[in-house]
């Protein structure tokens, strides 16, 4: 900080050097002034010492506020405005006023953006609820006429529309997930079976078999949001699986009693160069470009929700065929920590 101050005051140093040089030149050239060499040296030393003391004093006084701001930068928290140092100089007071005004304006704009986003989410949620009414009516009509031509195809297309609208509803709720988070004990295979029943028409249209294998286990999680994750994984598996193949749900429990759920398909698999980016928002990869319906949102949303409710989600590499996605649930004694972590993020 002192070196920066010296660099910023180089004009002072140049002025002092010029004045001292002119004084020495006057003493040397003026015949009427007779100064002994030792006195001449003492005079220069005295001026230099006084100027050095002045520089040290001013640097300490003028850089105190800036140094405090620099220290705050290393540990900038939400209460930085309350930790602002008290300014002493007029320039520091101006800086302090600008920082406070910028904070208040930013907070006001942020509040306006949040309010606009909340209104937009409310409109979206209202639209989704309204459009679900005709969709439900369509489903009732399809169920009451089981033998109409193209019944299976119509049910599959209805299911795709339903899944897209339902995903949009979850996206609007995602920012407020912490306030919509309820832990309960539930069978992991039961959760998988519920989603398989939901997507059965799509599986039947593509002639896909779905099996649940392995040891069942009880997990502590949020039923609705956990089903949302499973739905995204199953949707991807159905979308990329060729007709006549099998999708497998494999459950297991590790030595530390951690429940594992693998969703495996027999599709083309994920190219190795795409693996690091499959959870990025909007990334569709090579297979996604072949399937024009890919949006690059499914795995991104699944990973986002999984991180919020304490589930580890990853793709298993080096699969001989297809893709295997793994959901690893927290250890049994970790659910209280997850609950506390969610409660800490609930907005007041």
Secondary structure, DSSP 4 states (H G I P E B T S, - for coil): -HHHHHHHTHHHHHHHHHHHHHHHHHHHH-TT----HHHHHHHHHHHHHHHHHHHHHHHHHHSHHHHHHHHHHHT--TTTTTTPPPP-SHHHHHHHHHHHHHHHHHHHHHHHHHHHHHHHHHHHHHHHHHHHHHHHHHHHHHHH-TTSTTHHHHHHHHHHHHHHHHHHHHHHHHTTGGGG---EEEEHHHHHHHHHHHTHHHHHHTT-EEEEEE---EEEE-HHHHHHHHHHHHHHHHHHSPTT-EEEEEEEE-TT--EEEEEE--SS---GGGGGGTTSTT--HHHHHHSTT--S-HHHHHHHHHHHTT-EEEEPSS-SSS-EEEEEPPPGGGHHHHHHHHHHTS--
